[in-house]
Amino acid sequence: MTDKAYLIKNMLMYQAELGAAVQRKYDHPALDLITQREAFFFLKERDTAYGGEFTHGQAWVKRMTREGKLNPKRRGKSDNSPLMYSKAEMIALWNAEYMEINEIFRGIKL
């Protein structure tokens, strides 16, 4: 069984990071958007930052996009224009998945 205090500490750290990312998005919107390839590397860095396992790669990004949980935008009007992903949106989805996997809200009606 995982220590609850450890899970709560991580959740609070992740939420603080999300708050900073959202603020950065409002202050400098261009810094929030990254290409699809950069999104894969961004998530790999998040997964492995503290010795974690790399689980949020290309397949995860494509599945979340297909399910409508990530909403990339094209930079231009052409079909060849790069897809741009929001760092804040990816962090929020990553955090939600972390909380769901670790059953942080178990027993609470949402």
PyRosetta script that sets phi, psi and omega in degrees:
from pyrosetta import init, pose_from_sequence

init()
pose = pose_from_sequence("MTDKAYLIKNMLMYQAELGAAVQRKYDHPALDLITQREAFFFLKERDTAYGGEFTHGQAWVKRMTREGKLNPKRRGKSDNSPLMYSKAEMIALWNAEYMEINEIFRGIKL")
pose.set_psi(1, 136.8)
pose.set_omega(1, -179.2)
pose.set_phi(2, -82.5)
pose.set_psi(2, 142.6)
pose.set_omega(2, -180.0)
pose.set_phi(3, -65.6)
pose.set_psi(3, 125.3)
pose.set_omega(3, -178.0)
pose.set_phi(4, -63.1)
pose.set_psi(4, -39.6)
pose.set_omega(4, -179.7)
pose.set_phi(5, -61.3)
pose.set_psi(5, -39.0)
pose.set_omega(5, 178.1)
pose.set_phi(6, -63.0)
pose.set_psi(6, -45.4)
pose.set_omega(6, 179.5)
pose.set_phi(7, -63.6)
pose.set_psi(7, -42.3)
pose.set_omega(7, 179.9)
pose.set_phi(8, -66.4)
pose.set_psi(8, -41.5)
pose.set_omega(8, 176.6)
pose.set_phi(9, -58.0)
pose.set_psi(9, -47.7)
pose.set_omega(9, 178.7)
pose.set_phi(10, -61.1)
pose.set_psi(10, -43.9)
pose.set_omega(10, -180.0)
pose.set_phi(11, -59.2)
pose.set_psi(11, -43.8)
pose.set_omega(11, -179.8)
pose.set_phi(12, -66.2)
pose.set_psi(12, -39.5)
pose.set_omega(12, 177.3)
pose.set_phi(13, -64.0)
pose.set_psi(13, -42.8)
pose.set_omega(13, -179.9)
pose.set_phi(14, -65.9)
pose.set_psi(14, -36.8)
pose.set_omega(14, 178.7)
pose.set_phi(15, -69.6)
pose.set_psi(15, -36.7)
pose.set_omega(15, 176.3)
pose.set_phi(16, -63.9)
pose.set_psi(16, -41.1)
pose.set_omega(16, 177.2)
pose.set_phi(17, -62.7)
pose.set_psi(17, -40.7)
pose.set_omega(17, 177.9)
pose.set_phi(18, -63.4)
pose.set_psi(18, -42.1)
pose.set_omega(18, 178.1)
pose.set_phi(19, -59.7)
pose.set_psi(19, -42.3)
pose.set_omega(19, 178.3)
pose.set_phi(20, -65.2)
pose.set_psi(20, -40.4)
pose.set_omega(20, -179.8)
pose.set_phi(21, -65.6)
pose.set_psi(21, -39.9)
pose.set_omega(21, 178.9)
pose.set_phi(22, -67.2)
pose.set_psi(22, -40.6)
pose.set_omega(22, 177.8)
pose.set_phi(23, -63.0)
pose.set_psi(23, -42.8)
pose.set_omega(23, 177.5)
pose.set_phi(24, -61.9)
pose.set_psi(24, -37.1)
pose.set_omega(24, 179.1)
pose.set_phi(25, -62.0)
pose.set_psi(25, -40.4)
pose.set_omega(25, -179.8)
pose.set_phi(26, -75.5)
pose.set_psi(26, -36.0)
pose.set_omega(26, -179.8)
pose.set_phi(27, -74.9)
pose.set_psi(27, -41.9)
pose.set_omega(27, -176.4)
pose.set_phi(28, -138.1)
pose.set_psi(28, 79.6)
pose.set_omega(28, -174.9)
pose.set_phi(29, -55.6)
pose.set_psi(29, -33.4)
pose.set_omega(29, -178.5)
pose.set_phi(30, -66.8)
pose.set_psi(30, -28.0)
pose.set_omega(30, -179.9)
pose.set_phi(31, -75.5)
pose.set_psi(31, -16.7)
pose.set_omega(31, -179.3)
pose.set_phi(32, -81.0)
pose.set_psi(32, -28.2)
pose.set_omega(32, -174.0)
pose.set_phi(33, -89.4)
pose.set_psi(33, 131.6)
pose.set_omega(33, 177.7)
pose.set_phi(34, -133.1)
pose.set_psi(34, 156.7)
pose.set_omega(34, 179.6)
pose.set_phi(35, -71.6)
pose.set_psi(35, 169.1)
pose.set_omega(35, 180.0)
pose.set_phi(36, -60.9)
pose.set_psi(36, -43.5)
pose.set_omega(36, 179.3)
pose.set_phi(37, -62.4)
pose.set_psi(37, -43.5)
pose.set_omega(37, 177.5)
pose.set_phi(38, -63.8)
pose.set_psi(38, -32.7)
pose.set_omega(38, 178.4)
pose.set_phi(39, -62.9)
pose.set_psi(39, -40.2)
pose.set_omega(39, 179.2)
pose.set_phi(40, -62.2)
pose.set_psi(40, -44.6)
pose.set_omega(40, 179.8)
pose.set_phi(41, -69.0)
pose.set_psi(41, -37.5)
pose.set_omega(41, 178.5)
pose.set_phi(42, -59.4)
pose.set_psi(42, -46.3)
pose.set_omega(42, -179.3)
pose.set_phi(43, -70.3)
pose.set_psi(43, -34.6)
pose.set_omega(43, 177.5)
pose.set_phi(44, -63.3)
pose.set_psi(44, -41.6)
pose.set_omega(44, 177.4)
pose.set_phi(45, -62.2)
pose.set_psi(45, -41.1)
pose.set_omega(45, 178.7)
pose.set_phi(46, -63.2)
pose.set_psi(46, -44.4)
pose.set_omega(46, -177.6)
pose.set_phi(47, -64.6)
pose.set_psi(47, -40.2)
pose.set_omega(47, -172.3)
pose.set_phi(48, -99.7)
pose.set_psi(48, 3.9)
pose.set_omega(48, -176.0)
pose.set_phi(49, -57.7)
pose.set_psi(49, -39.7)
pose.set_omega(49, -176.7)
pose.set_phi(50, -118.8)
pose.set_psi(50, 37.7)
pose.set_omega(50, 178.0)
pose.set_phi(51, 79.5)
pose.set_psi(51, 13.8)
pose.set_omega(51, 179.7)
pose.set_phi(52, -75.9)
pose.set_psi(52, 172.4)
pose.set_omega(52, -179.6)
pose.set_phi(53, -89.3)
pose.set_psi(53, 139.9)
pose.set_omega(53, -179.4)
pose.set_phi(54, -77.3)
pose.set_psi(54, 104.6)
pose.set_omega(54, -177.5)
pose.set_phi(55, -124.2)
pose.set_psi(55, -14.0)
pose.set_omega(55, -176.1)
pose.set_phi(56, -106.7)
pose.set_psi(56, 71.3)
pose.set_omega(56, -177.7)
pose.set_phi(57, -103.5)
pose.set_psi(57, -151.4)
pose.set_omega(57, -175.9)
pose.set_phi(58, -58.8)
pose.set_psi(58, -44.9)
pose.set_omega(58, -179.0)
pose.set_phi(59, -62.9)
pose.set_psi(59, -39.2)
pose.set_omega(59, 179.7)
pose.set_phi(60, -65.2)
pose.set_psi(60, -44.8)
pose.set_omega(60, -180.0)
pose.set_phi(61, -61.3)
pose.set_psi(61, -45.6)
pose.set_omega(61, -178.9)
pose.set_phi(62, -66.6)
pose.set_psi(62, -38.3)
pose.set_omega(62, 178.2)
pose.set_phi(63, -66.1)
pose.set_psi(63, -43.8)
pose.set_omega(63, 179.4)
pose.set_phi(64, -65.0)
pose.set_psi(64, -35.1)
pose.set_omega(64, 177.0)
pose.set_phi(65, -67.9)
pose.set_psi(65, -45.0)
pose.set_omega(65, 180.0)
pose.set_phi(66, -62.0)
pose.set_psi(66, -37.6)
pose.set_omega(66, -179.9)
pose.set_phi(67, -79.0)
pose.set_psi(67, -5.8)
pose.set_omega(67, 178.3)
pose.set_phi(68, 83.3)
pose.set_psi(68, 13.7)
pose.set_omega(68, -179.9)
pose.set_phi(69, -87.6)
pose.set_psi(69, -25.8)
pose.set_omega(69, 172.2)
pose.set_phi(70, -114.0)
pose.set_psi(70, 138.4)
pose.set_omega(70, -176.0)
pose.set_phi(71, -125.5)
pose.set_psi(71, 81.8)
pose.set_omega(71, 179.2)
pose.set_phi(72, -71.4)
pose.set_psi(72, 153.8)
pose.set_omega(72, 178.4)
pose.set_phi(73, -120.7)
pose.set_psi(73, 145.6)
pose.set_omega(73, 175.5)
pose.set_phi(74, -79.6)
pose.set_psi(74, 139.5)
pose.set_omega(74, 180.0)
pose.set_phi(75, -68.4)
pose.set_psi(75, -36.8)
pose.set_omega(75, -179.3)
pose.set_phi(76, -123.7)
pose.set_psi(76, -165.5)
pose.set_omega(76, -177.6)
pose.set_phi(77, -94.3)
pose.set_psi(77, -15.8)
pose.set_omega(77, -177.8)
pose.set_phi(78, -77.9)
pose.set_psi(78, 153.6)
pose.set_omega(78, 175.9)
pose.set_phi(79, -66.0)
pose.set_psi(79, -21.1)
pose.set_omega(79, 179.4)
pose.set_phi(80, -87.3)
pose.set_psi(80, -4.2)
pose.set_omega(80, 178.8)
pose.set_phi(81, -63.9)
pose.set_psi(81, 142.7)
pose.set_omega(81, -177.4)
pose.set_phi(82, -68.2)
pose.set_psi(82, 144.8)
pose.set_omega(82, 173.2)
pose.set_phi(83, -77.1)
pose.set_psi(83, 134.6)
pose.set_omega(83, -180.0)
pose.set_phi(84, -114.5)
pose.set_psi(84, 129.6)
pose.set_omega(84, -179.4)
pose.set_phi(85, -109.4)
pose.set_psi(85, 146.8)
pose.set_omega(85, 177.4)
pose.set_phi(86, -87.7)
pose.set_psi(86, 125.2)
pose.set_omega(86, 177.1)
pose.set_phi(87, -60.4)
pose.set_psi(87, -43.1)
pose.set_omega(87, -178.2)
pose.set_phi(88, -61.1)
pose.set_psi(88, -41.0)
pose.set_omega(88, 179.5)
pose.set_phi(89, -66.5)
pose.set_psi(89, -40.4)
pose.set_omega(89, 178.8)
pose.set_phi(90, -66.7)
pose.set_psi(90, -40.3)
pose.set_omega(90, 178.4)
pose.set_phi(91, -63.7)
pose.set_psi(91, -42.1)
pose.set_omega(91, 179.7)
pose.set_phi(92, -62.4)
pose.set_psi(92, -43.3)
pose.set_omega(92, 179.8)
pose.set_phi(93, -68.0)
pose.set_psi(93, -40.1)
pose.set_omega(93, 177.4)
pose.set_phi(94, -60.2)
pose.set_psi(94, -44.2)
pose.set_omega(94, 179.6)
pose.set_phi(95, -63.9)
pose.set_psi(95, -43.1)
pose.set_omega(95, -179.9)
pose.set_phi(96, -61.5)
pose.set_psi(96, -41.7)
pose.set_omega(96, 178.9)
pose.set_phi(97, -66.1)
pose.set_psi(97, -40.4)
pose.set_omega(97, 177.5)
pose.set_phi(98, -58.0)
pose.set_psi(98, -45.6)
pose.set_omega(98, -178.1)
pose.set_phi(99, -68.0)
pose.set_psi(99, -36.6)
pose.set_omega(99, 179.3)
pose.set_phi(100, -69.2)
pose.set_psi(100, -44.9)
pose.set_omega(100, -179.3)
pose.set_phi(101, -62.1)
pose.set_psi(101, -40.4)
pose.set_omega(101, -178.2)
pose.set_phi(102, -89.4)
pose.set_psi(102, 6.0)
pose.set_omega(102, 175.8)
pose.set_phi(103, 51.5)
pose.set_psi(103, 44.0)
pose.set_omega(103, -178.4)
pose.set_phi(104, -64.5)
pose.set_psi(104, -32.6)
pose.set_omega(104, -178.4)
pose.set_phi(105, -102.3)
pose.set_psi(105, 23.1)
pose.set_omega(105, 179.3)
pose.set_phi(106, -60.0)
pose.set_psi(106, 132.5)
pose.set_omega(106, 179.0)
pose.set_phi(107, 87.9)
pose.set_psi(107, -2.5)
pose.set_omega(107, 179.7)
pose.set_phi(108, -109.1)
pose.set_psi(108, 129.8)
pose.set_omega(108, 178.0)
pose.set_phi(109, -79.3)
pose.set_psi(109, 120.9)
pose.set_omega(109, 178.0)
pose.set_phi(110, -108.4)
pose.dump_pdb("model.pdb")
